[in-house]
C-alpha cells in the first residue's frame, strides 16, 4: 500500500512515519475540548451563548456549539464539470481514530468492513470503502471542531480507492510512483490541514513534497482578526508542465509520469523517486560540505541555539548544539545520501534543538547554501547560480504565490512553505479553493 503520511505535516505537525505497510498509525491523544458557553443559544461557529435580553438568562448554549467551519466554495476553473471532480477528506476527529467526512460535513469513523457495504467501490477486483463524493454532491460541507493531520484529496473523473487497515487504525493513500496502485491512472492532488477548536490553531498548506497533479490555490479568512491570505499556484496545468520541461535540468524530466496515451498524469517529487542521474544529484553539494569541514570549523548561530562542528577522521560530522542559556550536547552525523537529503530522513532525523538544527541543515542542502551558514536565513541567497540544489523545489517556489511552496519536507524552515496558520484556535471564517487546469 502507498504512503499515507502528509509530508509537510511530518514536520510542522509532528507526525511520525508510516509503518512498513504504508498505513498511518493512530496519533497521540489530544487535549480535552473546550466547555460550551452558558447563556443564550450558541452563536455561529460555536461562539459562547449570550445572556437573554433585559437581563434575563437565555437557554443554555450548546456544549461547544458548532466550533468547526464551512469548507468551500470550490471555484472550478478546470474544464471538468462538478460531477467529474471528487473530494475525499480524511483526518482524526477523535484522538487515535481516523474518520472521513461526507458531502454534508458529517464525520464517519473508518471501517474496513465498509468495503463490502452497498455502494462500495471496486477496482481491479478489489473492494474499497466509498469515501468520495463529487463537487456537485456537496451540501453543507464543513470541517468538524477537531480534525488533525488531515488531507483533502481532489481527484479528476474517478473517486479515490483508499485501503483501510484491518483494525481500522489507519489508511493507505495513493502511491504516485507505483503503477500497480489503483489510483495510478487518476490525476489527483491534495491539501493538508490540522485544527482543534480551543487547542490547535488552524494550519493548512498546498504541497508538492510528494508529487504535482494539478494546480490550485486556497484562501483562508478569519473575520474577527482580519486575517485573509492566499497560497498556491496560479499557473494552468499546461503551463506547469511546459515550464517544467523547459527550465529544469534534464535529469528531472524523468520525474514526469504519462499515461498510456502519452498524456501527463503527474510529476513525481525527487523525494518520491530518484531515477537516473537524480540518484546522485546532490552528491557534489554533500561532498563539498564534508570536504570543507574536514579542514574548517563549522559555526552556525541558529534561532535559540549555536552549533559548532567538523568532519572527523572517521568521516562523521561531529557537532555540538548549545541552547541559549543551556548546556552543550554532542552529536555525530553520518554522511547522507542524495535520497536521504531529498527525503529529509536517515541522518537528518533528530529531537529538540538537535532536530531543529538538522532541519535547518537539510533545508540548506536543498537550497544550495549548506557551506554558507551565514546565508541560511537569507532567501535571496537560495538556489545560487552554478550550484547544485533541489531544482524541483526551486521550480515550484518560482511559480507559486509570493514564491512560497512546500517542495521538500523541511521547506517550512525560514517560513518558505505555503502553510498558513492562524494566530488563535478559533475557527476560520472560510477556507475556499480555486481549482485550475
C-alpha positions as CSV (number, residue, x, y, z in Angstrom):
1,X,0.0,0.0,0.0
2,X,1.1,3.5,-0.7
3,X,2.3,6.2,1.6
4,X,-0.2,7.9,3.9
5,X,1.8,10.5,5.8
6,X,1.4,14.1,4.6
7,X,5.0,15.1,4.1
8,X,4.5,18.7,5.1
9,X,2.6,17.5,8.1
10,X,5.5,15.4,9.1
11,X,7.4,18.5,10.1
12,X,5.2,21.2,11.5
13,X,2.6,18.9,12.9
14,X,5.0,16.3,14.2
15,X,3.6,13.2,12.6
16,X,5.6,10.0,12.8
17,X,6.4,7.9,9.7
18,X,4.1,5.4,8.2
19,X,4.6,1.8,9.2
20,X,6.1,-0.7,6.8
21,X,2.8,-1.3,5.1
22,X,2.3,2.4,4.4
23,X,-0.6,2.7,6.8
24,X,-0.7,5.7,9.1
25,X,-1.0,4.7,12.8
26,X,-3.1,6.4,15.4
27,X,-2.0,9.8,16.6
28,X,-1.3,10.8,20.1
29,X,-4.1,11.6,22.5
30,X,-5.4,15.2,22.1
31,X,-6.3,17.6,24.8
32,X,-9.7,18.0,26.3
33,X,-12.2,20.0,24.3
34,X,-13.5,23.4,25.3
35,X,-16.6,23.9,27.5
36,X,-19.7,25.3,25.9
37,X,-20.8,28.7,26.9
38,X,-23.7,29.3,29.2
39,X,-26.4,31.8,28.3
40,X,-28.2,32.2,25.0
41,X,-28.1,29.9,22.1
42,X,-24.7,29.2,20.7
43,X,-23.6,31.7,18.1
44,X,-22.2,31.0,14.6
45,X,-19.2,28.6,14.7
46,X,-19.7,27.8,18.3
47,X,-19.4,31.3,19.9
48,X,-20.4,31.2,23.6
49,X,-24.1,31.7,24.4
50,X,-25.2,35.2,25.2
51,X,-27.4,36.4,28.1
52,X,-31.0,36.9,27.4
53,X,-32.5,40.3,26.7
54,X,-33.4,42.6,29.6
55,X,-31.1,40.9,32.0
56,X,-32.9,37.5,31.7
57,X,-30.8,34.5,31.2
58,X,-31.4,32.7,27.9
59,X,-31.4,29.0,27.4
60,X,-28.1,27.2,27.8
61,X,-25.8,27.3,24.8
62,X,-25.0,24.0,23.1
63,X,-21.9,22.4,24.5
64,X,-19.2,24.0,22.4
65,X,-21.7,24.8,19.7
66,X,-20.5,24.3,16.1
67,X,-16.9,25.0,16.5
68,X,-15.8,23.7,13.1
69,X,-16.0,25.8,10.0
70,X,-17.6,25.7,6.5
71,X,-15.5,24.2,3.7
72,X,-15.6,25.9,0.3
73,X,-16.6,27.2,-2.1
74,X,-14.5,25.3,-4.6
75,X,-14.3,27.5,-7.7
76,X,-14.0,25.2,-10.6
77,X,-11.7,26.5,-13.4
78,X,-10.6,23.1,-14.6
79,X,-12.8,22.5,-17.6
80,X,-14.2,19.4,-15.9
81,X,-17.8,19.5,-14.6
82,X,-18.5,19.5,-10.9
83,X,-19.8,15.9,-11.5
84,X,-16.3,14.9,-12.6
85,X,-14.3,16.2,-9.6
86,X,-14.2,14.1,-6.5
87,X,-13.4,15.0,-2.9
88,X,-12.0,12.5,-0.3
89,X,-11.5,14.1,3.1
90,X,-9.6,12.1,5.9
91,X,-8.4,13.2,9.3
92,X,-8.7,12.5,13.1
93,X,-11.9,13.7,14.7
94,X,-11.3,11.7,17.8
95,X,-7.8,11.1,19.3
96,X,-6.5,7.9,17.8
97,X,-9.5,7.4,15.5
98,X,-9.4,8.2,11.8
99,X,-12.6,9.4,10.1
100,X,-13.8,10.5,6.7
101,X,-16.1,13.5,6.0
102,X,-19.1,13.1,3.8
103,X,-20.7,15.7,1.5
104,X,-22.7,17.2,4.4
105,X,-19.8,17.6,6.7
106,X,-20.6,14.5,8.8
107,X,-17.7,12.5,10.1
108,X,-17.7,8.7,9.9
109,X,-15.1,6.5,11.6
110,X,-13.0,4.5,9.3
111,X,-14.4,0.9,8.9
112,X,-12.6,-1.7,6.7
113,X,-15.9,-3.6,6.6
114,X,-17.4,-0.7,4.5
115,X,-15.5,-2.2,1.6
116,X,-18.4,-4.6,1.3
117,X,-21.3,-2.2,2.1
118,X,-23.8,-1.3,-0.6
119,X,-22.4,1.3,-2.9
120,X,-18.8,0.3,-2.2
121,X,-16.1,0.9,-4.8
122,X,-14.3,-1.8,-6.8
123,X,-11.0,-1.5,-8.7
124,X,-9.1,-4.4,-10.3
125,X,-11.3,-6.9,-8.5
126,X,-10.6,-5.3,-5.0
127,X,-13.4,-3.7,-3.0
128,X,-12.9,-0.4,-1.2
129,X,-15.0,1.8,1.1
130,X,-16.7,4.6,-0.8
131,X,-15.5,7.7,1.0
132,X,-15.5,10.1,-2.0
133,X,-18.2,12.4,-3.4
134,X,-18.3,15.0,-6.2
135,X,-18.3,18.7,-6.0
136,X,-21.9,18.6,-7.4
137,X,-23.0,16.5,-4.4
138,X,-21.7,18.8,-1.7
139,X,-24.3,20.1,0.7
140,X,-23.4,21.8,4.0
141,X,-19.8,20.7,3.7
142,X,-17.8,21.6,6.8
143,X,-14.8,20.6,8.9
144,X,-15.5,19.5,12.4
145,X,-14.2,21.1,15.6
146,X,-11.3,18.6,15.7
147,X,-9.6,17.4,12.5
148,X,-6.0,16.7,13.0
149,X,-3.4,15.6,10.5
150,X,-5.9,15.8,7.7
151,X,-5.9,15.7,3.9
152,X,-8.4,16.9,1.4
153,X,-7.9,14.9,-1.8
154,X,-9.2,16.2,-5.1
155,X,-9.3,13.7,-8.0
156,X,-10.4,14.0,-11.6
157,X,-13.1,11.8,-13.1
158,X,-12.5,9.0,-10.6
159,X,-13.0,8.6,-6.8
160,X,-10.0,7.5,-4.8
161,X,-9.6,3.9,-3.8
162,X,-8.3,4.0,-0.2
163,X,-7.3,0.9,1.7
164,X,-8.2,0.7,5.4
165,X,-6.2,-1.3,8.0
166,X,-7.9,-4.4,9.2
167,X,-8.1,-2.9,12.8
168,X,-9.3,0.4,11.4
169,X,-6.2,2.2,12.9
170,X,-5.1,3.8,9.6
171,X,-5.4,4.1,5.9
172,X,-3.2,3.8,2.8
173,X,-3.1,6.8,0.5
174,X,-2.4,6.7,-3.2
175,X,1.2,5.9,-4.3
176,X,2.0,8.2,-7.1
177,X,5.0,6.2,-8.2
178,X,3.5,2.7,-8.2
179,X,1.9,1.6,-11.5
180,X,0.0,-1.1,-9.5
181,X,-1.7,1.4,-7.3
182,X,-5.4,1.6,-8.1
183,X,-5.2,5.4,-8.3
184,X,-2.2,5.5,-10.6
185,X,-4.1,6.4,-13.8
186,X,-6.1,9.1,-12.0
187,X,-5.0,12.8,-11.8
188,X,-5.2,13.9,-8.2
189,X,-3.7,16.4,-5.7
190,X,-4.3,17.3,-2.1
191,X,-4.4,19.9,0.6
192,X,-3.1,19.3,4.2
193,X,-4.6,20.8,7.3
194,X,-4.9,20.4,11.1
195,X,-7.2,22.1,13.6
196,X,-8.7,21.6,17.0
197,X,-11.0,24.2,18.5
198,X,-9.5,25.8,21.6
199,X,-6.3,23.8,21.3
200,X,-4.7,23.7,17.9
201,X,-4.8,26.8,15.6
202,X,-5.9,26.1,12.1
203,X,-3.0,25.4,9.8
204,X,-3.1,24.3,6.2
205,X,-1.0,24.1,3.0
206,X,-0.7,23.0,-0.5
207,X,2.2,20.6,-1.1
208,X,4.5,19.3,-3.8
209,X,6.6,17.3,-1.4
210,X,5.5,14.0,-3.0
211,X,4.1,15.0,-6.4
212,X,2.3,17.5,-8.5
213,X,-1.0,16.6,-10.1
214,X,-2.8,19.8,-11.0
215,X,-2.6,23.4,-9.8
216,X,-4.9,25.1,-7.3
217,X,-4.8,27.8,-4.7
218,X,-6.6,28.3,-1.3
219,X,-7.7,31.4,0.6
220,X,-8.0,31.4,4.4
221,X,-10.0,34.1,6.2
222,X,-10.9,34.8,9.8
223,X,-13.1,37.9,10.0
224,X,-12.7,38.8,13.7
225,X,-8.9,39.0,13.4
226,X,-9.0,40.5,9.9
227,X,-6.9,37.6,8.6
228,X,-7.1,36.9,4.8
229,X,-4.4,35.4,2.7
230,X,-3.9,33.1,-0.3
231,X,-1.3,30.5,-1.2
232,X,-0.8,28.0,-4.0
233,X,-0.2,28.0,-7.8
234,X,-1.9,30.3,-10.3
235,X,-0.5,28.8,-13.5
236,X,-2.5,26.5,-15.7
237,X,-1.6,22.8,-15.7
238,X,-0.3,23.0,-19.2
239,X,1.9,26.0,-18.2
240,X,3.3,24.0,-15.2
241,X,4.3,21.1,-17.5
242,X,5.6,23.3,-20.2
243,X,7.7,25.4,-17.9
244,X,9.0,22.4,-16.0
245,X,10.2,20.7,-19.2
246,X,12.0,23.9,-20.4
247,X,13.5,25.2,-17.2
248,X,14.7,22.4,-15.0
249,X,17.7,20.2,-15.8
250,X,17.2,17.1,-18.0
251,X,17.7,14.8,-15.0
252,X,14.4,16.0,-13.6
253,X,12.5,15.3,-16.8
254,X,12.3,11.6,-15.8
255,X,10.0,12.6,-13.0
256,X,7.2,13.2,-15.4
257,X,4.7,10.3,-15.4
258,X,2.5,9.9,-18.6
259,X,-0.5,7.6,-19.1
260,X,-0.7,5.0,-21.9
261,X,-1.6,7.7,-24.5
262,X,1.3,9.9,-23.6
263,X,-0.7,12.5,-21.7
264,X,0.8,13.7,-18.4
265,X,-0.6,12.3,-15.2
266,X,1.7,13.9,-12.7
267,X,5.3,14.9,-11.9
268,X,6.9,13.0,-9.1
269,X,9.0,14.8,-6.5
270,X,12.6,13.8,-6.0
271,X,11.7,12.8,-2.5
272,X,9.4,10.1,-4.1
273,X,11.8,8.8,-6.8
274,X,15.4,9.5,-8.0
275,X,15.7,7.9,-11.4
276,X,18.9,8.1,-13.4
277,X,21.1,11.0,-12.6
278,X,18.9,12.1,-9.8
279,X,20.2,9.3,-7.6
280,X,23.4,11.2,-7.1
281,X,22.2,14.7,-7.9
282,X,23.1,16.3,-4.6
283,X,26.3,14.3,-4.1
284,X,28.5,17.2,-5.2
285,X,27.0,19.5,-2.6
286,X,27.2,16.9,0.1
287,X,30.8,16.1,-0.7
288,X,31.6,19.8,-0.8
289,X,30.3,20.2,2.8
290,X,32.2,17.2,4.0
291,X,35.4,18.4,2.4
292,X,35.0,22.0,3.6
293,X,34.6,21.0,7.2
294,X,37.4,18.5,7.3
295,X,39.8,21.5,7.4
296,X,37.5,24.3,8.6
297,X,35.3,24.6,11.7
298,X,31.6,24.8,11.1
299,X,29.8,27.6,13.0
300,X,26.1,28.4,13.0
301,X,24.1,30.8,15.1
302,X,20.6,29.3,15.0
303,X,17.3,30.5,16.5
304,X,17.9,29.9,20.2
305,X,21.0,27.8,19.9
306,X,24.5,27.7,18.4
307,X,26.3,24.8,16.6
308,X,30.0,24.1,16.1
309,X,31.5,21.1,14.4
310,X,33.8,19.5,11.9
311,X,34.2,16.3,9.9
312,X,36.5,13.9,11.9
313,X,39.0,11.3,10.7
314,X,36.3,8.6,10.6
315,X,34.2,10.7,8.1
316,X,31.5,11.7,10.5
317,X,30.3,15.3,11.1
318,X,30.7,15.7,14.8
319,X,28.9,18.8,16.2
320,X,27.8,20.4,19.4
321,X,24.5,22.1,20.0
322,X,24.3,24.7,22.7
323,X,20.8,26.1,23.6
324,X,20.8,29.7,24.7
325,X,21.5,29.6,28.4
326,X,21.6,25.8,28.4
327,X,24.2,23.1,28.4
328,X,26.1,21.7,25.4
329,X,25.2,18.3,23.8
330,X,27.4,16.4,21.4
331,X,26.3,14.5,18.3
332,X,27.7,12.7,15.3
333,X,26.2,12.5,11.8
334,X,27.0,10.1,9.1
335,X,27.3,11.4,5.5
336,X,23.9,11.5,3.9
337,X,22.9,10.2,0.5
338,X,21.1,12.2,-2.1
339,X,18.0,10.2,-1.5
340,X,18.1,10.9,2.3
341,X,18.7,14.6,1.6
342,X,15.7,14.9,-0.7
343,X,13.5,13.0,1.7
344,X,14.9,14.5,5.0
345,X,15.2,11.2,6.6
346,X,18.1,9.0,7.9
347,X,20.8,11.2,9.5
348,X,18.6,14.3,9.3
349,X,16.2,13.0,12.0
350,X,16.8,14.3,15.5
351,X,15.0,15.7,18.5
352,X,14.7,19.0,20.3
353,X,17.3,21.6,19.3
354,X,19.3,18.9,17.5
355,X,16.3,18.2,15.4
356,X,15.8,21.9,14.7
357,X,19.4,22.2,13.5
358,X,19.1,19.1,11.3
359,X,16.0,20.6,9.7
360,X,18.0,23.8,9.0
361,X,20.9,21.8,7.6
362,X,18.7,19.7,5.4
363,X,16.9,22.8,4.1
364,X,20.3,24.4,3.4
365,X,21.4,21.4,1.3
366,X,18.1,21.5,-0.7
367,X,18.6,25.3,-1.2
368,X,22.3,25.1,-2.2
369,X,23.7,27.0,0.8
370,X,24.9,24.3,3.1
371,X,28.5,25.6,3.2
372,X,27.4,29.2,3.8
373,X,25.6,29.0,7.2
374,X,25.6,32.8,7.4
375,X,23.2,32.7,4.4
376,X,20.8,30.1,5.7
377,X,18.2,32.8,6.7
378,X,18.8,34.9,3.5
379,X,16.2,33.9,1.0
380,X,18.0,35.9,-1.8
381,X,21.0,33.6,-1.4
382,X,19.0,30.4,-2.1
383,X,19.5,28.3,-5.3
384,X,22.7,30.1,-6.3
385,X,23.7,30.1,-9.9
386,X,26.2,27.4,-10.7
387,X,25.4,25.5,-7.5
388,X,23.8,22.1,-7.0
389,X,20.4,22.1,-5.3
390,X,16.8,20.8,-5.4
391,X,15.6,22.2,-8.7
392,X,12.2,20.7,-8.1
393,X,11.7,22.9,-5.0
394,X,13.1,25.9,-6.7
395,X,10.7,25.5,-9.7
396,X,7.6,25.4,-7.5
397,X,8.8,28.4,-5.4
398,X,9.4,30.4,-8.6
399,X,5.9,29.6,-9.8
400,X,3.9,30.0,-6.6
401,X,2.1,32.9,-5.0
402,X,4.7,35.0,-3.1
403,X,7.3,32.4,-4.0
404,X,6.1,30.2,-1.2
405,X,5.8,26.5,-1.7
406,X,6.2,23.1,0.0
407,X,8.8,21.5,-2.2
408,X,10.6,19.2,0.3
409,X,9.8,18.1,3.9
410,X,11.7,20.9,5.7
411,X,10.7,23.7,3.3
412,X,8.9,25.4,6.2
413,X,12.3,26.3,7.6
414,X,12.7,30.1,7.5
415,X,8.9,30.4,6.6
416,X,9.3,29.4,3.0
417,X,6.4,27.0,2.7
418,X,2.9,27.5,1.6
419,X,1.4,27.0,5.0
420,X,-1.0,29.5,6.6
421,X,-1.5,29.2,10.3
422,X,-4.0,31.3,12.3
423,X,-2.8,33.1,15.5
424,X,-5.6,31.5,17.6
425,X,-7.5,28.3,17.9
426,X,-10.9,29.8,17.0
427,X,-12.4,28.5,13.7
428,X,-11.6,30.2,10.4
429,X,-14.5,32.1,8.8
430,X,-13.8,30.4,5.4
431,X,-11.5,28.0,3.6
432,X,-12.0,28.3,-0.1
433,X,-10.3,26.9,-3.2
434,X,-9.6,27.9,-6.8
435,X,-9.1,24.7,-8.9
436,X,-7.3,25.2,-12.2
437,X,-6.3,23.1,-15.2
